[in-house]
Amino acid sequence: MKTARLLFSLLVVVTLGGVRAADVVDNWSFLEPGVLPKESNFAGSGIPIYIAGLKAGGVVDAKSTPANPFSGATRALFVEPAADKGALRIFTRPFPDKTPTKGFYEFTFRLVDGGFNFNPEFFSTPSDPTGNWFKGTEQYFGFAFIPKSPIIIGPAKQGLVTEDVKAISAEENYTFRVEWQTSGDHLEFHFLLNGKPLTAASGEAVSMSVPQSKVAETVMGFRLASGSTEEACFKGFLGSIQAEASAH
């Protein structure tokens, strides 16, 4: 029943522009606590996520060690590098068939050590629940979250801040949000951290624009990736992942 409710909420959000966001990972309830998730595509069970390269960690709650650090959810995913580190990849496709003309995607995270990259991606492959639907993507911009650093947006590698956050700190909870809407023949993107717009150091709000002609035959998804170097090897927590589409 839980999977059915999630699928229904995603359908309402995508087709009707629902009034609430769907929890893409359903409180991480599809993963067994205390068990390391192996490389898997969970789309077949109604969770539009593919996890690869997670070599240590797993689902945590209020009673586990470490404990879930997020007050807004009962469970979180703890990511801990293995001795040989290795690269983590988490792909989500909450909008399986069509990029919404307007919507948002947000996730909650907490760094303990190291950092990660986050990219909106445009998938050219079908959202086959049994296939490698994370293949065949294009990236036009992305973000790096590293302790003691502002959020870095690429390819320009510009440092972004908010009025409250000048650098990302370890052992702090954050919610990062990507919003977009169609404007003429472009998709216009805006970004928020803890509800505040990301700006350049000058205070100017930062946005990105992608021509519709480049993404017309693709579907937008999202990738979180951790590298194998010490600085980029993510140790920390992922909380809720929310997504919503609107037709207006």
C-alpha positions in Angstrom: 0.0 0.0 0.0 2.9 2.4 0.8 4.3 2.0 -2.8 0.8 2.5 -4.3 0.4 5.7 -2.3 3.7 7.0 -3.5 3.0 6.2 -7.1 -0.4 7.8 -6.9 1.1 11.0 -5.3 3.7 11.2 -8.1 1.0 10.8 -10.7 -1.1 13.6 -9.2 1.9 15.9 -8.9 3.0 15.3 -12.5 -0.3 15.4 -14.2 -2.4 17.8 -12.2 0.2 20.1 -10.6 -0.7 18.9 -7.1 -0.7 21.1 -4.0 2.0 19.1 -2.2 5.3 17.6 -3.1 5.8 13.9 -3.4 8.5 12.3 -1.3 10.6 10.6 -3.9 12.4 8.2 -1.5 9.3 7.6 0.7 11.2 8.2 3.9 13.8 5.6 2.7 11.4 2.9 3.7 12.3 0.7 0.7 15.7 0.0 2.3 16.2 -2.3 5.2 17.9 -0.7 8.3 21.3 -1.9 9.1 21.8 -3.5 5.7 24.2 -2.0 3.1 22.2 -1.3 -0.1 23.9 -3.0 -3.0 23.9 -1.5 -6.5 20.2 -1.5 -7.4 17.5 0.1 -9.5 14.5 0.6 -7.3 12.2 1.9 -10.0 10.5 -1.4 -10.4 9.2 -1.2 -6.8 7.9 2.3 -7.3 10.9 4.3 -6.1 12.5 6.2 -9.0 16.0 5.9 -7.8 19.2 4.1 -8.8 22.0 3.7 -6.2 25.5 2.6 -7.1 28.9 2.6 -5.4 27.6 2.8 -1.8 30.3 0.7 0.0 29.4 1.5 3.6 26.5 3.0 5.5 22.8 2.5 5.1 19.5 3.6 6.6 19.5 5.1 10.1 16.8 6.2 12.5 16.5 7.7 15.9 17.8 4.6 17.7 20.7 3.7 15.4 24.4 4.7 15.6 24.8 7.1 14.0 21.3 8.5 14.5 19.1 10.2 12.0 20.0 13.9 12.3 16.8 15.3 10.6 13.8 16.3 12.7 11.4 16.3 9.7 11.8 12.5 8.9 12.1 9.3 10.9 14.8 7.8 8.7 17.8 8.9 6.6 20.5 7.4 4.4 23.9 7.4 6.0 26.8 7.4 3.5 30.3 6.4 4.7 33.3 5.8 2.5 34.9 2.4 2.5 38.6 2.0 3.0 39.2 2.2 -0.7 36.8 5.1 -0.9 35.2 4.7 -4.3 32.6 6.8 -6.1 29.0 7.0 -5.0 26.2 7.6 -7.6 22.6 8.3 -6.8 20.2 8.9 -9.7 16.6 10.0 -9.4 14.0 10.4 -12.1 10.8 11.7 -10.4 9.3 12.8 -13.7 9.6 9.7 -15.8 8.1 10.7 -19.2 8.3 14.5 -19.5 10.2 17.4 -18.1 7.6 19.6 -16.3 7.2 23.2 -17.6 7.5 24.3 -14.0 8.5 22.6 -10.8 11.1 22.0 -8.1 13.4 19.3 -6.7 14.9 19.5 -3.3 16.9 17.4 -0.9 18.1 17.6 2.7 21.6 16.8 3.6 24.3 16.9 6.3 28.0 16.7 5.7 30.2 15.0 8.2 33.4 14.9 6.1 34.2 15.4 2.4 31.7 16.6 -0.1 29.6 15.7 -3.1 28.5 17.0 -6.5 24.9 17.5 -7.6 23.7 17.8 -11.2 20.4 18.2 -12.9 20.6 15.9 -15.9 18.7 15.4 -19.0 18.1 11.7 -19.8 17.7 10.6 -23.4 17.0 7.0 -22.4 13.5 5.7 -21.5 12.5 5.3 -17.9 12.5 1.5 -18.1 12.3 0.3 -14.4 14.5 -2.7 -15.3 17.0 -0.9 -17.5 20.0 1.4 -17.0 17.9 4.6 -17.4 20.7 6.7 -15.9 22.7 6.3 -19.2 22.7 8.8 -22.0 22.6 12.1 -20.1 23.6 15.7 -20.7 24.7 18.1 -18.0 24.6 21.9 -18.4 25.5 23.0 -14.9 26.1 21.4 -11.5 27.1 22.1 -7.9 29.8 21.1 -5.5 29.1 21.0 -1.7 32.4 20.9 0.3 32.9 21.8 3.9 34.3 25.3 4.6 33.5 26.4 1.1 30.7 28.3 -0.5 28.5 26.2 -2.9 30.4 26.0 -6.2 28.4 26.1 -9.4 30.0 24.8 -12.6 31.2 25.1 -15.2 32.1 28.6 -14.2 33.2 27.4 -10.7 31.6 30.5 -9.1 31.1 30.5 -5.3 27.5 31.0 -4.2 26.2 32.1 -0.8 23.0 33.2 0.9 22.4 36.0 3.3 22.7 33.4 6.1 25.3 30.9 4.8 28.6 32.0 3.4 30.2 28.5 3.5 28.9 25.0 4.0 29.7 23.6 7.4 30.0 20.0 8.5 27.5 18.8 11.1 24.8 21.2 9.9 21.5 20.4 8.2 20.8 22.0 4.9 18.0 21.9 2.3 18.9 22.6 -1.3 16.2 23.4 -3.8 16.2 23.7 -7.6 13.2 25.6 -9.1 12.5 26.0 -12.8 9.9 27.3 -15.2 9.5 27.7 -18.9 10.3 31.2 -20.2 9.9 31.5 -24.0 12.2 29.0 -25.6 14.3 28.4 -22.4 14.1 26.6 -19.1 15.0 29.1 -16.4 16.5 27.7 -13.2 16.8 29.3 -9.7 18.4 27.9 -6.6 17.7 28.1 -2.8 19.5 27.0 0.3 17.4 26.7 3.4 14.7 28.7 1.7 17.0 31.6 0.8 18.1 32.4 -2.8 21.7 31.6 -3.8 23.6 34.7 -4.8 27.1 35.6 -6.0 29.4 37.3 -3.5 28.1 40.6 -4.7 24.6 39.8 -3.6 23.2 39.3 -7.2 20.8 36.4 -7.5 22.1 33.5 -9.6 20.1 31.7 -12.3 20.8 29.4 -15.2 19.1 29.1 -18.5 19.0 26.0 -20.9 17.5 26.3 -24.4 14.4 24.1 -25.0 16.0 23.0 -28.2 18.7 21.2 -26.3 16.4 19.3 -24.0 13.2 18.8 -26.1 13.7 15.1 -26.6 15.0 14.4 -23.0 13.6 14.1 -19.5 15.1 15.9 -16.6 16.5 13.9 -13.7 19.1 14.4 -11.0 22.4 12.9 -9.9 24.3 13.1 -6.7 27.9 11.9 -7.0 30.8 11.5 -4.6 34.3 11.1 -5.9 37.2 9.1 -4.7 39.5 11.9 -3.5 39.5 12.8 0.2 37.9 16.2 -0.4 35.2 14.9 -2.6 34.5 11.6 -0.8 31.2 12.2 0.9 30.6 11.0 4.4 27.2 12.3 5.7 23.5 11.9 5.6 20.7 12.3 3.0 17.2 13.1 4.3 14.0 13.6 2.3 14.0 14.2 -1.4 11.0 16.1 -2.6 9.8 16.8 -6.2 6.8 18.6 -7.6 5.6 19.5 -11.1 3.1 22.1 -12.1 1.5 22.7 -15.5 1.4 26.4 -14.9 
